[in-house]
Amino acid sequence: MDLAGEFPTYQRYDLCVYNSAVLDAKSMHIKDASFNIGPIDELWKVAYKK
């Protein structure tokens, strides 16, 4: 819990936080995010950086 943070958001807004030094943002569906599809909805397709 040392790395946990608090981010205030409005109701019905989702917040996705990731470490860009570890995960490749190009492999996530960030532009296609909606109420039923999130950035890590297909978690098995997310790539790690080397």
N, C-alpha and C positions, 0 to 999 in steps of 0.2 A: 504493500500500500504506500510505500515511499514515493512511487512514481505516479500515484493517482492525482488527478486534478479535478477541479470543479469548473464547469462551463455553464453559465446561466443561459437558458434558451426559452423561447416562448412556447406556449402550448402547441402541441401537434407538430413540432419541428424535431427532426431527428438530427443527431450530431454524431459524426463518425470521426474518430481521432486515430491516427496511425503514425508510426515512426518512419519517416521517409528515408532514413538511413538504412532501414531494414527491408521495407516493402517497396516494390516497384509500383508507382502510381499508375503507370501506363497499362498495367495488367488488371486494374480495377475498373468497374463500371461507374465512374464518378459522374460523367456527363449524362448518363442515362438514368441517374437516380430519380426515383419518384416515390410515391407513398407505398408502392408494392415491390419495388426493386431498389435495394441498397447498394452501396459501393462494394460491399463484401458479400453480396447475395450468393455469388458463386465462388465461395472461399477456396475451393480446390483449384481454381484457375489463377489465383493470386501468386505472383512470382516474388521470390526473394532477391535482393541485391547481393552481389558477391563482394 
